[in-house]
Amino acid sequence: FLTSINTITIPTSLSEALSDSKWKQAMDSEMEALDKNSKWRSVPLPNGKKPVGFKCVYTMKYKDGGSFERYKA
């Protein structure tokens, strides 16, 4: 368990995540899930209002036994 934590680097920025195909796939999977579950919709922004920001948090998911399950964004 500890060995797997030390060998995987969690990105600290979007550019770092996009440079690794595993993290990019994790982000793509999350976006697909949000779209599939209709978690948002695109609407015109009212005058004088600012859009809500978006930030990915990167982590690794583990099974109950401590073995690595998947990358999560």
N, C-alpha and C positions, 0 to 999 in steps of 0.2 A: 504494500500500500504506500509506504513512504517513498519507495523508489519511484513509483509512477508519478507522484506529486513533484519530485525534484526534476524529472526529465521533461515535463510539459510546461511551457511558458504561457501564462495567461496574458493576453494582450492588454496594454494600457491605453491604446488609442485605436481609432477606426483604421488608420493606415497600417498599423501593425496587424490587425485582424484580417484585413483584405489581402495582406501579403502571404497568408497561410490558407491554403484551400480548405483545411478542416474547419477553421473558424468561419470562413466565408460560407461554407455549407451550413453551419449552425445558424448563422444569421438568415440565410435563405429559407431554411426550414421554419424558423420562427415567423418570418414575414408571411410565408404561405399559410401557416396555421392561423395567424391573425386575419388574413384575407378570407380563408375558408369559414371561419367562425363569425364573420361580419363584425369584427371588433371596432371598425371605424368606417367612415365614408368621407369622401371628398366633397366639400361644400365651399361656396364663395366666402371669402373672408370679409366680414363687415368693415366698413370704413373706420379707420382709427384704431383697429384692433390688431394685436400681434399674434402670430401663430404659436401654438404650444410646441415646445422643444421636444426632441426625441434623443434618447441616449441608450446605447446597448451596454449591458453589464455582462461580462464574460466570466464563465465559471465552468467547472467540470462536474458532471453528475456521476455518482457512484452507486453501485448496487448495495444491498444490505450487507453482504459479506466484505465490502470494502474494495471490490474490483471495479475498475473503470467502466462506466456505462456509455457516456457520450459527452460531446462538447455541447455547451448550452450558452446561447446568447439571448 
